[in-house]
Amino acid sequence: MRAADVLGRVILVTGKEEYLGARTVDEVKAAVREHDADAEFADASAAGLTLATLGEMSAPSLFSAIRCVVVRGLEDLPDESVEGLLGYAGAPSEDVALVLVHGGGQKGSGVLTKLRKLGPVTEHKSEELKPSDFPNFVANEVRRHGATIDRDAADVLIEAIGRDLRSLAGAAHQLTNDFPGERISEAQVRRYFGGRAEAKSFAVADAAFAGRDRVALEELRWALDAGTAAVLITSAFAGSARGLARLVSAPRGMRDADLAREVGVPPWKLRSLRDQARGWSEPGLARAIRAVAQADADIKGAASDASYALERLVLTITALRRG
């Protein structure tokens, strides 16, 4: 992203994928900073935005005429401020990069529609990724750093790291630092991120959904002791539950390649999913999905002990599998 792409323009960042949205904001800031090392930056919430405060943030100071203004939570913009913001967005200051961040959803969609019609507005969408999108995300991350990666290697990396975009981006960066300009293979990924299988979040989920409670609890303890984040474990459980639900409800007689696309997993993953699915019904999976959602809320603050919440999740899932 260049300064010419952002100065004198409005960058509209929309969508629920926080990591991608934050990256766009950082790229705008970097472009402004590269253009003028003395540029000034301001950050505000749309809930408190008025035309007066926007004017104060975008006005040149004694030290620099170049400014970057980030307004977050556009969905919370007060009705009385809409007209003023649209007026500015239609004719922004040539020395200001204005970034408007909308967190997704229907709230504030009327403002988005009007902004999209304005010439100086450029939209960057950061929608949540579907399961089938993750290998492309990994490939693009590796390409950003001047290397390439085999599809099988990308699949293995996703299995090892999980579907947290920030973690995947960090892993891709590490690989490209150690293998600059190379085509990264599955063997290289396994060397760096294979480690002990018990210490990976996906292994905990696989054992639990297969009904192996003792193995799942042991794997959970290894994962936590190895520093695996609790949120990655619940993310792995959520991914397994969604994959099984799609597999159980998929039409009969599909080819493996088509079924893999329908379920949202690489073809080699179907075999283990089929083994797990033999013990699950649609009502059971619905209860499992609710249990995962509750555990995810618990580890994010609703409960005081994340380890206990994860152990309870393992036992709940294995009990549902047996039931």
Rosetta blueprint (number, residue, H / E / L):
1 M L
2 R L
3 A H
4 A H
5 D H
6 V H
7 L L
8 G L
9 R E
10 V E
11 I E
12 L E
13 V E
14 T E
15 G L
16 K L
17 E L
18 E H
19 Y H
20 L H
21 G H
22 A H
23 R H
24 T H
25 V H
26 D H
27 E H
28 V H
29 K H
30 A H
31 A H
32 V H
33 R H
34 E H
35 H H
36 D L
37 A L
38 D L
39 A L
40 E E
41 F E
42 A E
43 D E
44 A E
45 S E
46 A H
47 A H
48 G H
49 L L
50 T L
51 L H
52 A H
53 T H
54 L H
55 G H
56 E H
57 M H
58 S H
59 A L
60 P L
61 S L
62 L L
63 F L
64 S L
65 A L
66 I L
67 R E
68 C E
69 V E
70 V E
71 V E
72 R E
73 G L
74 L H
75 E H
76 D H
77 L L
78 P L
79 D H
80 E H
81 S H
82 V H
83 E H
84 G H
85 L H
86 L H
87 G H
88 Y H
89 A H
90 G H
91 A L
92 P L
93 S L
94 E L
95 D L
96 V E
97 A E
98 L E
99 V E
100 L E
101 V E
102 H E
103 G L
104 G L
105 G L
106 Q L
107 K L
108 G L
109 S H
110 G H
111 V H
112 L H
113 T H
114 K H
115 L H
116 R H
117 K L
118 L L
119 G L
120 P L
121 V E
122 T E
123 E E
124 H E
125 K E
126 S L
127 E L
128 E L
129 L L
130 K L
131 P H
132 S H
133 D H
134 F H
135 P H
136 N H
137 F H
138 V H
139 A H
140 N H
141 E H
142 V H
143 R H
144 R H
145 H L
146 G L
147 A L
148 T E
149 I E
150 D L
151 R H
152 D H
153 A H
154 A H
155 D H
156 V H
157 L H
158 I H
159 E H
160 A H
161 I H
162 G L
163 R L
164 D L
165 L H
166 R H
167 S H
168 L H
169 A H
170 G H
171 A H
172 A H
173 H H
174 Q H
175 L H
176 T H
177 N H
178 D H
179 F L
180 P L
181 G L
182 E L
183 R E
184 I E
185 S L
186 E H
187 A H
188 Q H
189 V H
190 R H
191 R H
192 Y H
193 F H
194 G L
195 G L
196 R L
197 A H
198 E H
199 A H
200 K L
201 S H
202 F H
203 A H
204 V H
205 A H
206 D H
207 A H
208 A H
209 F H
210 A L
211 G L
212 R L
213 D H
214 R H
215 V H
216 A H
217 L H
218 E H
219 E H
220 L H
221 R H
222 W H
223 A H
224 L H
225 D H
226 A L
227 G L
228 T L
229 A L
230 A H
231 V H
232 L H
233 I H
234 T H
235 S H
236 A H
237 F H
238 A H
239 G H
240 S H
241 A H
242 R H
243 G H
244 L H
245 A H
246 R H
247 L H
248 V H
249 S H
250 A L
251 P L
252 R L
253 G L
254 M L
255 R L
256 D H
257 A H
258 D H
259 L H
260 A H
261 R H
262 E H
263 V H
264 G L
265 V L
266 P L
267 P H
268 W H
269 K H
270 L H
271 R H
272 S H
273 L H
274 R H
275 D H
276 Q H
277 A H
278 R L
279 G L
280 W L
281 S L
282 E H
283 P H
284 G H
285 L H
286 A H
287 R H
288 A H
289 I H
290 R H
291 A H
292 V H
293 A H
294 Q H
295 A H
296 D H
297 A H
298 D H
299 I H
300 K H
301 G H
302 A H
303 A L
304 S L
305 D L
306 A H
307 S H
308 Y H
309 A H
310 L H
311 E H
312 R H
313 L H
314 V H
315 L H
316 T H
317 I H
318 T H
319 A H
320 L H
321 R H
322 R H
323 G L
